[in-house]
Amino acid sequence: MQGDDRRRDAGQLGDLGSWTEQQAADFELARAVIGTMIAAYSSRLARTLTTDERDELLAAQQRYARERRLLTLDDVEQIERILRDYPALAREVSAR
């Protein structure tokens, strides 16, 4: 198994190891919150008028999809940051 594959598999809930239920719940919630970010950009894409804006929104959406894909249970600081910052950011993106 190669680097990214190993990281991706480490983020699955099938093998919690020493992780608590709360850590697993926070991980899943963080993934869902990133999904909300992706959806917020999708909503903006539907209202996009220019090619440049469309390209910027697609790039942001792809960054969040990659972040969600690579997030693992042991990314505790990143999970905390996502749960703290992204809900307001998603509302801001949607409101534009």
Order of alpha helices (4+ residues) and beta strands (2+ residues): alpha-alpha-alpha-alpha
